[in-house]
């Protein structure tokens, strides 16, 4: 018996026959593992010295995710591969055969290959604890009367917020209507004069960037009201851009308008400090919108030809 074991060991460690050969000499794969918990497998291959061995990742089992690979030479012509997998199925899963290949030192053409044996692994559900004395944590106790008062306060706060929003929207609309009635100049003339007044107001020089962009946005929204009869006072930037797409004259200005709306939102809501060049570009975008959509001048009467 001892002689047989010694001969078997010599067979495993002895050099391979001349040529390029690789063979799997041992594999260790567990029969049962818990769900979603990493487990290790080990493969040992014997190969012709002077060549490289490589794991064929295309042959890895599909029901298991490979998370780590470690290979080391344990003897001349003998390589060990320690692989870590995570199972993501429950029940009997097939751990398919894995392929190992033999290549030249420069990693060129595959010379030979060897496969492991396929096995079935039982994936068991995760069991967190068995302590029957554990109990759920009792939720905080709130007296019934206090719950009613809290609910009533929340409802009241919601109503106040909604009424305030409606009041501000109505007040803004009334202000626009009053301005429309008082100023009878063309919409483009009003908008351009207000842009010029904003530039001369000193807000930018005082670093009041947020107020500056709010005023510039109000000029644009008021122009939409006067020129197209559309109340955009409560529109978001995305809604205003959608309205602009419906105006054929603004097709070439949609991208600059988007850039202006983005920089305006960053200044007003994210408190970003804009550059002077950005401000001049945004002001020019509003001017271009006004110029492109301004009403054409009335045609001059033609002189009658003398007879």
C-alpha positions in Angstrom: 0.0 0.0 0.0 2.8 2.4 0.9 4.6 1.6 -2.4 1.3 2.4 -4.3 1.0 5.8 -2.6 4.6 6.6 -3.3 4.2 5.8 -6.9 1.1 7.9 -7.1 2.9 10.9 -5.6 5.8 10.5 -8.0 3.3 10.3 -10.9 1.8 13.7 -9.9 5.1 15.5 -9.4 7.1 13.9 -12.2 7.7 15.9 -15.4 5.2 15.5 -18.2 6.0 13.7 -21.4 7.8 15.8 -24.1 5.5 18.3 -25.8 3.0 20.8 -24.5 0.6 19.3 -22.0 -1.6 20.5 -19.1 -3.8 18.4 -16.8 -6.0 19.0 -13.8 -4.6 17.0 -10.9 -7.0 18.1 -8.1 -10.1 20.3 -7.5 -11.8 21.3 -4.2 -15.4 22.6 -4.6 -17.8 22.7 -1.6 -21.1 20.8 -1.8 -23.2 23.4 0.1 -22.8 27.2 0.6 -25.1 29.9 1.9 -26.8 32.4 -0.4 -24.9 35.6 -1.3 -21.9 34.5 0.9 -18.4 34.2 -0.7 -16.9 30.8 -0.8 -13.5 29.5 -2.1 -12.6 26.8 -4.6 -9.1 25.4 -5.4 -7.8 23.8 -8.6 -4.3 22.4 -9.1 -2.9 21.9 -12.6 0.2 20.1 -13.8 1.8 21.4 -17.0 5.0 21.3 -19.1 7.6 23.5 -17.5 8.7 26.6 -19.5 5.1 27.5 -20.5 2.3 29.6 -18.9 -1.0 28.5 -17.6 -4.1 30.7 -17.7 -7.7 30.6 -16.4 -10.3 30.7 -19.2 -12.8 33.2 -17.8 -15.3 32.5 -20.6 -15.8 29.1 -19.0 -16.8 30.4 -15.5 -20.2 29.3 -14.1 -22.9 31.8 -14.9 -24.8 31.3 -11.6 -21.8 32.4 -9.6 -19.9 35.7 -9.6 -16.1 35.6 -9.5 -14.8 38.1 -7.0 -11.1 37.1 -6.5 -8.4 35.1 -8.3 -5.1 34.0 -6.8 -2.7 31.7 -8.5 0.8 30.5 -7.4 3.4 28.0 -8.4 3.6 25.3 -5.8 6.2 23.2 -7.6 8.0 23.2 -10.9 5.4 22.5 -13.5 2.5 22.7 -11.0 0.2 25.7 -10.4 -2.6 26.3 -7.9 -5.6 28.5 -8.5 -7.7 29.8 -5.5 -10.9 31.3 -6.7 -13.6 33.1 -4.7 -17.2 33.1 -5.9 -20.6 34.5 -4.6 -23.8 32.6 -5.4 -26.9 34.5 -6.4 -29.4 31.7 -6.8 -31.1 29.5 -4.2 -31.3 25.7 -4.5 -29.3 23.3 -6.6 -27.0 25.2 -8.9 -24.6 23.7 -11.5 -21.0 24.7 -11.0 -20.0 24.0 -14.6 -16.5 22.9 -15.7 -13.8 25.5 -15.8 -11.2 25.5 -18.5 -7.4 26.0 -18.0 -5.2 26.6 -21.0 -1.4 26.3 -21.7 0.3 29.1 -23.6 3.7 30.2 -24.6 5.8 32.5 -22.4 4.9 35.5 -24.5 1.2 34.8 -24.0 0.6 33.8 -27.6 -1.2 30.9 -29.1 -3.0 28.3 -26.9 -1.1 25.0 -27.0 -3.3 22.8 -24.8 -6.2 22.8 -22.4 -7.7 20.9 -19.5 -11.2 21.1 -17.9 -12.4 20.6 -14.3 -15.3 18.4 -13.4 -18.8 19.9 -13.2 -20.4 19.7 -9.8 -23.8 20.6 -8.3 -23.7 23.0 -5.3 -26.7 23.4 -2.9 -27.3 27.1 -2.2 -29.0 27.5 1.1 -31.0 30.6 2.3 -29.2 32.9 4.7 -30.3 32.3 8.3 -29.7 35.4 10.4 -30.6 34.3 13.9 -32.4 31.6 15.9 -33.0 33.5 19.2 -36.7 33.1 19.9 -36.4 35.6 22.7 -35.8 38.5 20.4 -38.8 40.9 19.9 -39.5 43.8 17.6 -38.8 47.2 19.0 -42.0 48.9 20.1 -42.7 52.1 18.1 -42.8 55.4 20.0 -46.2 56.0 21.6 -48.0 59.2 20.8 -51.2 60.1 22.6 -54.3 60.1 20.3 -55.0 63.8 21.1 -51.5 64.9 20.2 -51.8 63.0 16.9 -54.9 64.9 16.0 -53.3 68.3 16.8 -50.2 67.4 14.8 -52.3 66.4 11.8 -54.4 69.6 12.1 -51.2 71.7 12.2 -49.8 70.1 9.1 -53.1 70.6 7.2 -53.2 74.2 8.3 -49.6 74.8 7.2 -50.3 73.3 3.8 -53.3 75.5 3.3 -51.4 78.6 4.3 -48.6 77.7 1.9 -51.1 77.1 -1.0 -53.0 80.3 -0.4 -49.8 82.3 -0.3 -48.6 80.8 -3.6 -52.0 81.6 -5.2 -52.0 85.2 -3.8 -48.5 85.9 -5.1 -49.3 84.5 -8.6 -52.5 86.6 -8.7 -50.6 89.7 -7.5 -47.9 89.2 -10.1 -50.5 88.8 -12.9 -52.3 92.0 -11.8 -49.0 93.9 -11.8 -48.3 92.8 -15.3 -51.8 93.8 -16.4 -51.3 97.3 -14.8 -48.0 97.7 -16.6 -49.6 96.6 -19.8 -52.3 99.3 -19.5 -50.0 102.1 -18.5 -47.2 101.6 -21.0 -48.3 101.8 -24.6 -44.9 101.5 -26.2 -44.1 98.4 -28.4 -43.1 95.3 -26.4 -39.6 95.3 -27.9 -39.0 98.9 -27.1 -40.1 98.4 -23.5 -37.9 95.3 -23.1 -34.8 96.9 -24.5 -35.2 100.0 -22.4 -35.5 97.9 -19.3 -32.4 95.9 -20.1 -30.5 99.1 -20.5 -31.8 100.4 -17.2 -30.8 97.2 -15.5 -27.3 97.5 -16.8 -27.1 101.0 -15.5 -28.7 100.2 -12.1 -25.3 99.2 -10.5 -26.6 95.8 -9.2 -23.9 94.0 -11.0 -21.2 96.3 -9.7 -22.5 95.8 -6.1 -22.3 92.0 -6.7 -26.1 91.6 -6.3 -25.9 88.8 -8.8 -29.1 87.1 -7.7 -31.2 90.2 -7.9 -29.7 91.1 -11.3 -30.7 87.7 -12.8 -34.2 87.9 -11.2 -34.7 91.3 -12.8 -33.4 90.0 -16.2 -35.7 87.0 -16.0 -38.7 89.3 -15.2 -37.9 91.4 -18.3 -38.0 88.3 -20.5 -41.2 87.0 -19.0 -42.9 90.4 -19.3 -41.8 90.5 -23.0 -43.5 87.2 -23.6 -46.7 88.6 -22.0 -46.7 91.8 -24.1 -45.5 90.2 -27.4 -47.3 86.8 -27.4 -50.0 87.3 -24.8 -48.7 84.4 -22.7 -48.5 84.6 -18.9 -45.2 82.9 -18.1 -44.7 84.6 -14.8 -44.9 81.3 -12.9 -43.3 79.0 -15.5 -40.2 77.1 -14.7 -37.1 77.2 -16.9 -38.1 74.0 -18.6 -41.7 75.3 -19.3 -40.4 78.6 -20.6 -38.1 76.7 -23.0 -41.0 74.6 -24.2 -43.0 77.8 -25.0 -40.0 79.2 -26.9 -39.9 76.1 -29.1 -43.4 77.1 -30.4 -42.0 80.4 -31.8 -40.5 79.8 -35.2 -38.3 82.9 -35.0 -36.5 81.5 -31.9 -35.3 78.2 -33.5 -31.8 79.6 -33.9 -31.8 80.9 -30.3 -33.0 77.8 -28.4 -29.4 76.8 -27.5 -28.4 80.3 -26.2 -31.7 80.5 -24.3 -31.1 77.1 -22.7 -27.6 78.3 -21.6 -29.1 81.5 -20.2 -31.7 79.6 -18.2 -29.1 77.2 -16.8 -26.8 80.0 -15.7 -29.7 81.9 -14.3 -30.9 78.9 -12.2 -27.3 78.4 -10.9 -27.1 82.0 -9.8 -30.6 82.1 -8.2 -30.7 78.7 -6.6 -27.2 77.4 -6.2 -25.6 80.8 -5.4 -23.0 80.4 -8.1 -20.9 83.6 -8.8 -21.1 84.3 -12.5 -18.3 85.7 -14.7 -18.7 89.1 -16.4 -18.5 87.4 -19.8 -21.4 85.0 -18.8 -23.5 88.0 -17.8 -22.9 89.9 -21.1 -23.6 86.8 -23.1 -26.9 86.2 -21.2 -28.0 89.9 -21.7 -27.2 89.6 -25.4 -29.3 86.4 -25.6 -32.4 88.3 -24.2 -31.7 91.2 -26.7 -31.5 88.8 -29.6 -34.8 87.2 -28.6 -36.4 90.6 -28.5 -34.9 91.6 -31.9 -35.8 88.3 -33.6 -39.5 88.4 -32.5 -40.3 92.1 -32.6 -43.2 93.1 -34.7 -42.3 94.3 -38.2 -42.6 98.1 -38.7 -45.7 99.3 -40.5 -45.3 99.6 -44.3 -44.9 103.2 -45.5 -47.6 104.5 -48.0 -46.4 104.5 -51.6 -46.4 107.7 -53.6 -48.9 107.9 -56.4 -47.3 108.2 -59.8 -47.9 111.6 -61.4 -49.9 111.3 -64.6 
